[in-house]
Amino acid sequence: MAPKFPVSFVYTGQLRQDIPQNAHHVTVQHSIKEIGEDAFSGCYKLAHVILSDCKGLETIGKHAFQNCKSLHRIVIPHTVKVIGEEAFCGCKKLSQVILHEGLERIGKGAFLHCESLKQIIIPSTVKVMDEQAFCGCKKLARVELLCEDLEHIKEQSFLDCRSLESIEVPSTVKSIVDGAFYQCGKLMDVKLSEGLQEIGLMAFVQCESLEQVSIPSTVIKFGAASFGYCKALTKVVLCEGLEKIGKCAFMECKSLKKIRIPTSMKSVEVGTFVGCSALSVVILCEGLKAIGSQAFMNCESLRCIRTPSTLLILGGQAFANCTALKRVKLSEGLEHILNGTFQDCSSLKRIVVPSTVKVIGVEAFNRCTALAKVEFCEGLKKINYGAFRDCASLEYVKVPSSVQEIHQDAFSSLEDIEFCEEVEQVVELLEGFWWNYGDHGQFLRTSRFLSQHSIPERLGMIKARKWLDYMDEMLNSIPSIPIYDAGRYCDSMDAQLAVFESLRDAATLLELALWKSNLQRDAANADISAVRMECRARCGADVVIPNVLSFLLGGVRNEGGAGCEETFEEQMIRISTCMFNMFNNAVPTGEGEENTQIRYEWIQSSDVSMPSNNV
C-alpha cells in the first residue's frame, strides 16, 4: 500500500520536485532569502503559507505561488523587496494580502486574476508596480496608493477590477498608462493630482459609474478612447496646458453635458466626442486650428456652435447628425469645410460661409432639411457634389463670381439659383440648347456644366457666343468657303462647343478692334445699332472667321479666292497688321516685312483695357 503524502511541509529552498503538490500547510525556513521560481506553482491544495519567521527573505520569485487555488491569505514580511512576475497569479481564493513597508517592486501580473481579493494597500516604499499587477481582481473594492516614489501606473494595472469604487492617484505619478483602469464598472470617484502628465490609451474606458473628472493642469495629453463609454460621466474639466486629446477620447459619454476646449489645444481629434448625446454646450477657444472628422458626430443635444478665428479646418462629418443644432457661426479664417461636415443637421436654419473658405466638401450640408438661408462670400471656389442636396427648406442662393466649380447635385432640391452677372450669362446660354449632352440623353443641369469649366473658360465662351447670331453673315462674307463646309461646324451642339472654344481668343481681338474703330459712342444716328451690327459682321469676316476656320478646316483661302493657302504664321501676321492699322485709324498699305513683324509683336504684347459690353 502506497504511503500517503504529507499535508504539511517545510520549505528549505531546495529543488521544486521536493515539494508535494498536495501540500496543505507550508512553513518557509527562516534562513531563506528567496522563494524560487515556480516553487509552489500548481499546489492546488495549499491553503496556508507562513512567512513570519523569515528574517532574511527578500524576493518571492516568478510564478512562486501561481495557481495555488486554495490559498486564501498571505502576509508579506517587511524584508521582502520584490514580488516577482505572476507570483500569486490565479490564486482565485486569495481574499487578503498584507504588504509591509520595505516592499519596492510588484512584478508583472503579480496578483493577476486573484478574483477574491477585496482590498489592497500599497506601501509608501513601492517604486515600481508593473503592468497587470492587479488585473482581473473582480472583487477588489478598495485600493490605497500610499506610494511616495511611484511614477507610473502601468498597462492594465487594475483592468477589469469591476468592484473598485474609488482611486486617488498620488502626486508622484506622472503617467497612467494604457488600459490602467479599463472596465472598472463601479468606479465612481477618480482623483487625479497635480504632477500627472499623461493619461494613456483606454485608461478609463467603460468606467460606467464614473460621474466626473477633473484633468490637472500638468496633463499635456491623453490617449485614444481614454474615457470612452463612461456613460454616467456628466462633467469634465479640461485645464489650460492640455495640448492633445486622443481619438474618441470621450466617445459615447452619453451623460456629458458641457465641454470647454482650452486655448492650449490646437486640434480636436477624430471622434473625440462622437455619440455624446446629452452634450448641449461646446466652447471652442481661440488657438484651436482643426476639428477632426466625426469629432462631434451624433451630439444630438448640441444647439449652437461658434468657431474661433484661428480655426482652419472642419473635418468630415465633424457635426454630422447633430439634430438639435440650430445656429452655427463660422468665423473668418476658416479654409476648409470637408465632406459631410454638417450632414443631417436637421434643425440648422442659416449658414454664412466665410470668404476664407475655398472649398465646400461633398455632402457638407446634405439633408439639412430646415436650412432656409445660405450666404456665400467672394472667395469661394468650389461647391462639391451634393453639398446642399435635399435641403428641402432652401429656396434661393446667390453664387459669387469667384466660384469656379459647382458639382452635380450640389443644389438638387433648389429651383432658384442666382449667379453673378457674368456667370448668369452662362446660365442663359445653357437654358436654350444645352441638353441631350448628359449620359443617356438626359438633360444636362446647369450645375453639372459649370463644374466642367473654370470661370475664365466660361467667360471666353460667352464672348464667342455673342458672335454666333452673326455667324451666317460673317461666313457669307468669305466667298471662297462653301456654306455647307462652314455650316457643318455650327449645326450641332458639339460643333457649337468647338466653335465657342476656337472663337474665344479671336473674339477678344475683335472686341479690341471695335473699341478702336471709328464708331462714336455719342453718335446721334438712329440706326446706330444697325451700324454696329454691320461692323461686327464686317470685322468678324475680316478678323475672326479666318482665324477660327484655319483651326477647324486646317487652313482657309484668302478673300480673292487664290489657290494658295495661308499658313498660321501668315494669318497671324495679316490679322495683327489689320489690328495695328485699326488701332491707329490707318488704312493698310503695302509695307516691308520688318514693320509687319513689329506689328505682330506689338499685338502679342499689347495690354489694353477691355471695351464695354455696349460697344
C-alpha positions as CSV (number, residue, x, y, z in Angstrom):
1,M,0.0,0.0,0.0
2,A,1.5,3.4,-1.1
3,P,2.3,5.8,1.6
4,K,0.2,9.0,2.0
5,F,1.8,12.3,1.1
6,P,2.3,14.7,4.0
7,V,-0.1,17.7,4.2
8,S,2.5,19.9,5.9
9,F,5.9,20.9,4.6
10,V,8.9,23.0,5.5
11,Y,10.4,24.8,2.5
12,T,14.2,24.8,2.6
13,G,14.9,26.3,-0.8
14,Q,15.8,23.0,-2.5
15,L,14.6,21.9,-5.9
16,R,11.0,22.2,-7.0
17,Q,10.4,18.4,-7.0
18,D,10.9,18.2,-3.3
19,I,7.5,19.9,-2.7
20,P,4.4,17.7,-2.9
21,Q,1.6,19.2,-4.9
22,N,-1.0,18.2,-2.3
23,A,0.8,20.1,0.5
24,H,-1.8,22.0,2.6
25,H,0.4,23.9,5.0
26,V,3.8,25.3,4.3
27,T,6.3,26.9,6.6
28,V,9.3,28.7,5.0
29,Q,12.6,28.2,6.8
30,H,13.8,31.4,8.5
31,S,17.2,31.4,6.7
32,I,15.7,31.6,3.2
33,K,16.4,34.8,1.2
34,E,14.4,33.9,-1.9
35,I,11.4,31.7,-2.7
36,G,12.5,30.4,-6.1
37,E,10.7,30.4,-9.5
38,D,7.7,28.1,-9.7
39,A,8.4,26.9,-6.1
40,F,4.8,26.2,-5.2
41,S,3.2,26.6,-8.6
42,G,0.2,24.3,-9.1
43,C,-0.1,23.3,-5.4
44,Y,-3.8,23.5,-5.7
45,K,-4.5,22.3,-2.1
46,L,-2.1,24.8,-0.5
47,A,-4.1,26.9,1.9
48,H,-1.6,28.3,4.4
49,V,1.8,29.8,3.9
50,I,3.7,31.1,6.9
51,L,6.5,33.6,6.2
52,S,6.6,35.4,9.5
53,D,9.7,33.6,10.7
54,C,11.7,34.6,7.5
55,K,14.0,37.3,8.8
56,G,16.1,37.5,5.6
57,L,13.5,36.8,2.9
58,E,14.0,39.4,0.1
59,T,12.4,38.0,-3.0
60,I,9.3,36.0,-4.0
61,G,10.2,34.6,-7.3
62,K,8.4,34.3,-10.7
63,H,5.3,32.1,-10.5
64,A,6.2,31.1,-7.0
65,F,2.6,30.6,-5.9
66,Q,0.9,30.6,-9.3
67,N,-2.4,28.7,-9.4
68,C,-2.4,27.9,-5.7
69,K,-6.2,27.9,-5.9
70,S,-6.8,27.1,-2.2
71,L,-4.6,29.8,-0.8
72,H,-6.8,32.4,0.9
73,R,-4.4,34.7,2.9
74,I,-0.7,35.9,2.6
75,V,1.3,38.2,4.8
76,I,4.5,39.6,3.1
77,P,7.3,40.3,5.6
78,H,8.8,43.8,5.7
79,T,12.1,42.3,4.5
80,V,10.7,41.4,1.1
81,K,11.7,43.9,-1.6
82,V,10.4,42.2,-4.8
83,I,7.3,40.2,-5.6
84,G,8.1,38.6,-8.9
85,E,6.1,38.2,-12.1
86,E,2.8,36.4,-11.7
87,A,3.9,35.3,-8.2
88,F,0.3,34.8,-7.0
89,C,-1.4,34.7,-10.4
90,G,-4.5,32.6,-10.5
91,C,-4.9,32.3,-6.7
92,K,-8.7,32.5,-7.0
93,K,-9.5,32.2,-3.3
94,L,-6.9,34.7,-2.1
95,S,-9.0,37.3,-0.3
96,Q,-6.4,39.0,1.9
97,V,-2.9,40.3,1.1
98,I,-0.9,42.3,3.6
99,L,2.1,44.2,2.2
100,H,4.5,45.8,4.6
101,E,6.8,48.8,4.3
102,G,10.1,47.9,2.6
103,L,8.5,46.4,-0.5
104,E,9.9,48.2,-3.6
105,R,8.6,46.3,-6.6
106,I,5.4,44.5,-7.5
107,G,6.1,42.5,-10.7
108,K,4.0,42.0,-13.8
109,G,0.8,40.2,-13.1
110,A,1.8,39.5,-9.5
111,F,-1.8,39.2,-8.4
112,L,-3.4,38.6,-11.8
113,H,-6.8,37.1,-11.5
114,C,-6.9,36.9,-7.8
115,E,-10.7,37.1,-8.1
116,S,-11.5,37.0,-4.3
117,L,-9.1,39.8,-3.3
118,K,-11.2,42.6,-1.7
119,Q,-8.7,45.3,-0.8
120,I,-5.0,46.2,-1.1
121,I,-2.8,48.9,0.5
122,I,0.3,49.6,-1.5
123,P,3.1,50.7,0.9
124,S,4.9,54.1,0.5
125,T,8.2,52.3,-0.3
126,V,6.9,50.8,-3.6
127,K,8.6,52.4,-6.5
128,V,7.5,50.2,-9.4
129,M,4.2,48.5,-10.0
130,D,4.5,46.6,-13.3
131,E,1.7,46.0,-15.8
132,Q,-1.3,43.9,-14.9
133,A,-0.3,43.8,-11.3
134,F,-3.9,43.5,-10.1
135,C,-5.6,42.9,-13.4
136,G,-8.8,40.8,-13.2
137,C,-9.3,41.2,-9.4
138,K,-13.0,41.3,-9.8
139,K,-13.9,41.8,-6.1
140,L,-11.2,44.4,-5.4
141,A,-13.3,47.3,-4.0
142,R,-10.6,49.4,-2.2
143,V,-7.1,50.4,-3.3
144,E,-4.9,52.7,-1.3
145,L,-1.8,54.0,-3.1
146,L,0.5,55.3,-0.3
147,C,3.5,55.3,-2.6
148,E,5.8,58.2,-2.3
149,D,8.1,57.4,-5.3
150,L,5.7,55.6,-7.7
151,E,5.9,57.4,-11.1
152,H,3.8,55.2,-13.4
153,I,0.6,53.2,-13.1
154,K,1.4,50.8,-15.9
155,E,-0.6,49.0,-18.6
156,Q,-3.8,47.2,-17.3
157,S,-2.7,47.5,-13.7
158,F,-6.3,47.4,-12.5
159,L,-8.1,46.3,-15.6
160,D,-11.4,44.6,-15.0
161,C,-11.4,45.4,-11.3
162,R,-15.2,45.5,-11.5
163,S,-15.8,46.3,-7.8
164,L,-13.4,49.1,-7.4
165,E,-15.3,52.2,-6.4
166,S,-12.6,54.9,-6.0
167,I,-9.0,55.7,-6.6
168,E,-6.7,58.5,-5.6
169,V,-3.6,58.9,-7.7
170,P,-0.5,60.2,-5.8
171,S,1.2,63.4,-6.9
172,T,4.3,61.5,-7.7
173,V,2.6,59.6,-10.6
174,K,3.4,61.1,-14.0
175,S,1.5,58.7,-16.2
176,I,-1.5,56.5,-16.1
177,V,-0.7,54.1,-18.9
178,D,-2.9,52.2,-21.4
179,G,-5.9,50.4,-20.0
180,A,-4.9,51.0,-16.4
181,F,-8.5,51.1,-15.2
182,Y,-10.2,49.6,-18.2
183,Q,-13.7,48.3,-17.4
184,C,-13.8,49.2,-13.8
185,G,-17.6,49.3,-13.9
186,K,-18.2,50.6,-10.4
187,L,-15.5,53.2,-10.3
188,M,-17.4,56.4,-9.3
189,D,-14.6,58.7,-8.0
190,V,-11.2,59.4,-9.5
191,K,-8.9,62.0,-8.0
192,L,-6.0,62.9,-10.2
193,S,-3.3,65.0,-8.6
194,E,-1.1,67.8,-10.0
195,G,2.0,66.3,-11.4
196,L,0.2,63.9,-13.7
197,Q,1.4,64.5,-17.3
198,E,-0.2,61.8,-19.4
199,I,-3.3,59.6,-19.5
200,G,-2.9,56.6,-21.8
201,L,-4.9,54.8,-24.4
202,M,-8.3,53.5,-23.0
203,A,-7.1,54.2,-19.4
204,F,-10.6,54.6,-18.0
205,V,-12.7,53.2,-20.9
206,Q,-16.0,51.6,-19.8
207,C,-15.9,53.0,-16.3
208,E,-19.7,53.2,-16.5
209,S,-20.2,54.6,-13.0
210,L,-17.7,57.5,-13.2
211,E,-19.6,60.7,-12.8
212,Q,-17.0,63.5,-13.1
213,V,-13.3,64.0,-13.7
214,S,-11.0,67.0,-13.4
215,I,-7.9,66.9,-15.5
216,P,-4.9,68.5,-13.7
217,S,-3.2,71.5,-15.4
218,T,0.0,69.4,-15.6
219,V,-1.5,66.9,-18.0
220,I,-0.2,67.5,-21.5
221,K,-2.1,64.8,-23.4
222,F,-4.2,61.7,-23.0
223,G,-4.7,58.9,-25.4
224,A,-7.4,57.5,-27.7
225,A,-10.7,56.4,-26.0
226,S,-9.2,57.2,-22.6
227,F,-12.7,57.9,-21.2
228,G,-14.8,56.2,-23.8
229,Y,-18.1,54.7,-22.9
230,C,-18.2,56.3,-19.5
231,K,-22.0,56.5,-19.6
232,A,-22.5,58.3,-16.3
233,L,-19.9,61.0,-16.9
234,T,-21.6,64.3,-16.6
235,K,-18.8,66.7,-16.0
236,V,-15.2,67.0,-17.4
237,V,-12.9,69.9,-16.6
238,L,-10.0,70.4,-19.1
239,C,-7.4,72.8,-17.8
240,E,-5.1,75.1,-19.7
241,G,-1.9,73.4,-20.6
242,L,-3.6,70.4,-22.2
243,E,-2.3,70.1,-25.8
244,K,-3.8,66.9,-27.1
245,I,-6.9,64.7,-26.6
246,G,-6.7,61.4,-28.4
247,K,-9.1,60.0,-30.9
248,C,-12.5,59.0,-29.5
249,A,-11.4,60.1,-26.0
250,F,-14.9,60.8,-24.8
251,M,-16.9,58.7,-27.3
252,E,-20.4,57.6,-26.2
253,C,-20.2,59.5,-22.9
254,K,-24.0,59.9,-23.1
255,S,-24.4,62.0,-19.9
256,L,-21.8,64.6,-20.6
257,K,-23.5,68.0,-20.9
258,K,-20.8,70.6,-21.4
259,I,-17.2,70.8,-22.5
260,R,-14.7,73.7,-22.9
261,I,-11.7,73.2,-25.2
262,P,-8.8,75.2,-23.7
263,T,-6.7,77.6,-25.7
264,S,-3.6,75.4,-25.4
265,M,-5.3,72.7,-27.6
266,K,-4.6,73.0,-31.3
267,S,-6.9,70.3,-32.5
268,V,-9.9,68.2,-31.5
269,E,-9.1,64.7,-32.8
270,V,-11.2,62.2,-34.8
271,G,-14.3,61.1,-33.0
272,T,-13.4,62.8,-29.7
273,F,-17.0,63.4,-28.6
274,V,-18.8,61.2,-31.0
275,G,-22.1,59.9,-29.6
276,C,-22.2,62.3,-26.6
277,S,-26.0,62.6,-27.0
278,A,-26.5,64.9,-23.9
279,L,-23.8,67.4,-24.9
280,S,-25.5,70.7,-25.3
281,V,-22.8,73.3,-24.8
282,V,-19.4,73.3,-26.6
283,I,-17.0,76.2,-26.1
284,L,-14.1,76.4,-28.6
285,C,-11.4,78.8,-27.6
286,E,-9.0,80.8,-29.7
287,G,-5.9,78.8,-30.6
288,L,-7.8,75.8,-32.0
289,K,-6.8,75.1,-35.6
290,A,-8.6,71.9,-36.6
291,I,-11.6,69.9,-35.7
292,G,-11.2,66.3,-36.8
293,S,-13.7,64.1,-38.6
294,Q,-16.7,62.9,-36.6
295,A,-15.4,64.9,-33.6
296,F,-18.9,65.9,-32.5
297,M,-20.9,63.5,-34.6
298,N,-24.3,62.3,-33.2
299,C,-24.2,65.0,-30.4
300,E,-28.0,65.2,-30.6
301,S,-28.5,67.8,-27.9
302,L,-25.9,70.4,-29.2
303,R,-27.8,73.6,-30.0
304,C,-25.2,76.1,-31.2
305,I,-21.6,76.3,-32.2
306,R,-19.2,79.1,-32.8
307,T,-15.8,78.6,-34.3
308,P,-12.7,80.6,-33.3
309,S,-10.9,82.8,-35.8
310,T,-7.9,80.5,-35.6
311,L,-9.8,77.5,-36.9
312,L,-8.7,76.4,-40.4
313,I,-10.3,73.0,-40.9
314,L,-13.7,71.5,-40.1
315,G,-13.3,67.8,-40.6
316,G,-15.5,65.3,-42.4
317,Q,-18.8,64.7,-40.6
318,A,-17.5,66.8,-37.7
319,F,-21.0,67.8,-36.7
320,A,-23.0,65.3,-38.7
321,N,-26.4,64.2,-37.3
322,C,-26.4,67.0,-34.6
323,T,-30.1,67.1,-35.0
324,A,-30.7,69.9,-32.5
325,L,-28.1,72.2,-33.9
326,K,-29.8,75.4,-34.9
327,R,-27.1,78.1,-35.0
328,V,-23.6,77.9,-36.5
329,K,-21.3,80.9,-36.6
330,L,-18.3,80.2,-38.8
331,S,-15.5,82.8,-38.3
332,E,-13.3,84.4,-40.9
333,G,-10.1,82.4,-41.2
334,L,-11.8,79.0,-41.8
335,E,-10.5,77.5,-45.0
336,H,-12.0,74.0,-45.4
337,I,-15.4,72.6,-44.8
338,L,-14.8,68.9,-45.6
339,N,-17.1,66.1,-46.6
340,G,-20.4,65.8,-44.7
341,T,-19.4,68.3,-42.0
342,F,-23.0,69.3,-41.2
343,Q,-24.8,66.4,-42.8
344,D,-28.2,65.6,-41.3
345,C,-28.2,68.7,-39.1
346,S,-32.0,68.8,-39.5
347,S,-32.6,71.9,-37.3
348,L,-29.9,74.2,-38.8
349,K,-31.7,77.2,-40.3
350,R,-29.0,79.5,-41.6
351,I,-25.3,79.4,-42.6
352,V,-22.9,82.1,-43.7
353,V,-19.8,80.7,-45.4
354,P,-16.8,83.0,-44.7
355,S,-14.8,84.5,-47.5
356,T,-11.7,82.5,-46.5
357,V,-13.4,79.2,-47.3
358,K,-12.3,77.9,-50.7
359,V,-14.0,74.6,-50.9
360,I,-17.2,73.2,-49.6
361,G,-16.9,69.4,-49.4
362,V,-19.0,66.6,-50.7
363,E,-22.4,66.4,-49.0
364,A,-21.2,69.0,-46.4
365,F,-24.8,70.2,-45.7
366,N,-26.7,67.2,-47.1
367,R,-30.2,66.7,-45.7
368,C,-30.2,69.9,-43.6
369,T,-33.9,69.9,-44.1
370,A,-34.6,73.2,-42.1
371,L,-31.8,75.2,-43.8
372,A,-33.6,78.1,-45.4
373,K,-30.8,80.6,-45.9
374,V,-27.3,80.2,-47.2
375,E,-24.9,83.1,-47.8
376,F,-21.7,82.7,-49.8
377,C,-18.9,85.3,-49.8
378,E,-16.5,86.2,-52.6
379,G,-13.5,83.9,-52.3
380,L,-15.3,80.6,-52.6
381,K,-14.1,78.5,-55.5
382,K,-15.7,75.1,-55.4
383,I,-19.0,73.6,-54.3
384,N,-18.7,69.9,-54.3
385,Y,-21.1,67.1,-55.2
386,G,-24.3,67.0,-53.2
387,A,-23.1,69.9,-50.9
388,F,-26.7,71.1,-50.3
389,R,-28.6,68.2,-51.6
390,D,-32.1,67.5,-50.1
391,C,-32.1,70.9,-48.2
392,A,-35.9,71.0,-48.6
393,S,-36.4,74.4,-47.0
394,L,-33.7,76.1,-49.1
395,E,-35.4,78.2,-51.8
396,Y,-32.7,80.6,-53.0
397,V,-29.0,81.0,-53.1
398,K,-26.7,83.5,-54.8
399,V,-23.4,82.1,-56.1
400,P,-20.5,84.6,-56.1
401,S,-18.3,85.3,-59.1
402,S,-15.3,83.6,-57.5
403,V,-16.9,80.2,-57.8
404,Q,-15.1,78.1,-60.4
405,E,-16.8,74.7,-59.9
406,I,-20.3,73.6,-58.9
407,H,-20.6,69.9,-59.0
408,Q,-23.5,67.6,-59.7
409,D,-26.5,67.7,-57.3
410,A,-24.9,70.5,-55.3
411,F,-28.3,72.1,-55.0
412,S,-30.5,69.2,-56.1
413,S,-33.8,70.4,-54.5
414,L,-33.3,74.1,-55.2
415,E,-35.2,75.8,-58.0
416,D,-33.9,79.4,-57.8
417,I,-30.2,80.0,-58.1
418,E,-28.8,83.5,-58.7
419,F,-25.4,83.8,-60.2
420,C,-23.2,86.9,-60.6
421,E,-23.8,88.8,-63.8
422,E,-21.0,87.1,-65.7
423,V,-22.0,83.6,-64.7
424,E,-25.7,84.4,-65.3
425,Q,-24.8,84.8,-69.0
426,V,-23.5,81.2,-69.0
427,V,-26.8,80.1,-67.4
428,E,-28.8,81.9,-70.0
429,L,-26.9,80.3,-72.8
430,L,-27.5,76.8,-71.2
431,E,-31.2,77.1,-70.9
432,G,-31.9,77.0,-74.7
433,F,-29.8,74.2,-76.1
434,W,-27.5,72.6,-73.5
435,W,-29.5,69.4,-73.4
436,N,-29.1,65.9,-74.8
437,Y,-25.5,66.1,-73.7
438,G,-25.6,64.1,-70.5
439,D,-25.5,60.4,-70.0
440,H,-28.2,58.5,-71.9
441,G,-29.5,61.8,-73.5
442,Q,-30.7,63.2,-70.2
443,F,-31.0,66.9,-69.6
444,L,-27.7,68.5,-68.5
445,R,-28.1,70.5,-65.3
446,T,-26.5,73.9,-65.2
447,S,-24.6,72.9,-62.1
448,R,-23.0,70.0,-63.8
449,F,-22.0,72.0,-66.8
450,L,-20.4,74.7,-64.6
451,S,-18.3,72.0,-62.9
452,Q,-16.6,71.2,-66.2
453,H,-15.1,74.6,-66.9
454,S,-13.4,77.3,-64.9
455,I,-14.9,80.9,-64.8
456,P,-12.3,82.3,-67.3
457,E,-13.1,79.5,-69.7
458,R,-16.8,80.0,-69.4
459,L,-16.5,83.8,-69.9
460,G,-14.4,83.2,-73.1
461,M,-17.3,81.0,-74.3
462,I,-19.7,83.8,-73.6
463,K,-17.7,86.2,-75.7
464,A,-17.7,83.7,-78.5
465,R,-21.4,83.2,-78.1
466,K,-22.1,86.9,-78.8
467,W,-20.9,86.4,-82.4
468,L,-23.0,83.3,-83.1
469,D,-26.0,85.4,-84.2
470,Y,-23.9,86.9,-86.9
471,M,-22.2,83.7,-88.0
472,D,-24.1,83.2,-91.3
473,E,-23.5,86.8,-92.4
474,M,-19.8,86.6,-91.5
475,L,-19.4,83.3,-93.2
476,N,-21.1,84.6,-96.4
477,S,-18.5,87.5,-96.4
478,I,-15.8,84.9,-97.3
479,P,-16.9,83.6,-100.7
480,S,-14.2,81.1,-101.0
481,I,-15.6,79.0,-98.1
482,P,-18.6,76.8,-99.2
483,I,-21.5,77.5,-96.9
484,Y,-22.1,73.8,-96.3
485,D,-18.5,73.4,-95.0
486,A,-18.9,76.3,-92.6
487,G,-22.4,75.3,-91.6
488,R,-21.5,71.8,-90.6
489,Y,-19.4,73.2,-87.8
490,C,-22.3,75.1,-86.3
491,D,-25.4,72.9,-86.8
492,S,-25.0,70.7,-83.6
493,M,-24.3,71.4,-80.0
494,D,-21.0,69.6,-80.1
495,A,-20.0,71.8,-83.1
496,Q,-21.0,74.9,-81.2
497,L,-18.8,73.9,-78.3
498,A,-15.9,73.6,-80.7
499,V,-16.7,76.9,-82.3
500,F,-17.0,78.7,-79.0
501,E,-13.7,77.4,-77.8
502,S,-12.0,78.4,-81.1
503,L,-13.6,81.9,-81.1
504,R,-12.6,82.7,-77.6
505,D,-9.3,84.4,-78.3
506,A,-10.4,85.8,-81.7
507,A,-13.5,87.4,-80.1
508,T,-11.2,89.3,-77.7
509,L,-9.2,90.7,-80.6
510,L,-12.5,91.7,-82.3
511,E,-13.7,93.5,-79.2
512,L,-10.4,95.5,-79.1
513,A,-10.8,96.3,-82.8
514,L,-14.3,97.6,-82.3
515,W,-13.2,99.6,-79.4
516,K,-10.7,101.5,-81.5
517,S,-12.9,101.7,-84.6
518,N,-14.4,104.9,-85.8
519,L,-17.8,104.1,-84.2
520,Q,-18.8,107.0,-82.0
521,R,-20.5,106.3,-78.6
522,D,-22.4,109.6,-78.8
523,A,-23.4,109.4,-82.4
524,A,-27.0,110.6,-82.9
525,N,-27.6,108.1,-85.7
526,A,-30.9,106.4,-85.0
527,D,-29.7,103.3,-86.8
528,I,-26.5,103.1,-84.7
529,S,-27.4,99.5,-83.6
530,A,-27.7,98.5,-87.3
531,V,-24.3,100.2,-88.0
532,R,-22.8,98.3,-85.1
533,M,-24.3,95.0,-86.4
534,E,-22.9,95.7,-89.8
535,C,-19.5,96.5,-88.4
536,R,-19.5,93.3,-86.3
537,A,-20.2,91.3,-89.3
538,R,-17.6,93.0,-91.4
539,C,-14.9,92.8,-88.7
540,G,-15.9,89.2,-88.0
541,A,-15.4,88.3,-91.6
542,D,-12.1,90.0,-91.7
543,V,-10.7,89.1,-88.3
544,V,-12.5,86.3,-86.6
545,I,-13.7,83.8,-89.1
546,P,-10.3,83.3,-91.0
547,N,-8.6,82.6,-87.7
548,V,-11.3,80.2,-86.5
549,L,-11.7,78.3,-89.7
550,S,-8.0,77.9,-90.1
551,F,-8.2,75.9,-86.9
552,L,-11.3,74.0,-87.9
553,L,-10.5,73.3,-91.5
554,G,-6.7,73.3,-91.4
555,G,-6.3,76.5,-93.4
556,V,-8.5,79.0,-95.3
557,R,-8.3,80.5,-98.7
558,N,-7.9,84.3,-99.0
559,E,-10.8,86.5,-99.9
560,G,-9.5,86.8,-103.5
561,G,-10.0,83.1,-104.0
562,A,-6.4,82.4,-104.9
563,G,-5.3,78.9,-104.9
564,C,-2.7,79.2,-102.2
565,E,-3.5,78.6,-98.6
566,E,-2.2,80.8,-95.8
567,T,-0.1,79.3,-93.1
568,F,-1.0,80.0,-89.5
569,E,2.0,82.4,-89.2
570,E,0.8,84.3,-92.3
571,Q,-2.7,84.6,-91.0
572,M,-1.4,85.9,-87.7
573,I,0.8,88.5,-89.4
574,R,-2.1,89.6,-91.6
575,I,-4.5,89.8,-88.7
576,S,-2.1,91.7,-86.5
577,T,-1.4,94.1,-89.3
578,C,-5.1,94.8,-89.7
579,M,-5.4,95.2,-86.0
580,F,-2.5,97.6,-85.8
581,N,-4.0,99.8,-88.5
582,M,-7.4,99.8,-86.9
583,F,-5.9,100.9,-83.6
584,N,-4.2,103.8,-85.4
585,N,-7.1,104.6,-87.6
586,A,-4.9,103.9,-90.6
587,V,-5.5,102.3,-93.9
588,P,-3.5,99.1,-94.6
589,T,-0.7,99.8,-97.1
590,G,2.0,97.6,-98.6
591,E,4.7,97.6,-96.1
592,G,8.0,95.9,-95.6
593,E,8.4,92.6,-93.7
594,E,10.3,94.3,-90.9
595,N,7.3,96.7,-90.0
596,T,4.9,93.8,-90.3
597,Q,6.9,91.7,-87.8
598,I,6.9,94.7,-85.4
599,R,3.1,94.9,-85.5
600,Y,2.9,91.2,-84.9
601,E,5.0,91.5,-81.8
602,W,3.0,94.6,-80.8
603,I,-0.4,92.9,-80.9
604,Q,1.1,89.9,-78.8
605,S,2.3,92.2,-76.1
606,S,-0.4,94.9,-76.0
607,D,-2.2,95.5,-72.7
608,V,-5.4,97.3,-73.5
609,S,-8.5,97.6,-71.3
610,M,-11.4,95.6,-72.4
611,P,-14.3,97.5,-74.1
612,S,-17.8,97.9,-72.6
613,N,-20.3,95.3,-73.5
614,N,-22.4,98.0,-75.1
615,V,-19.8,98.6,-77.8
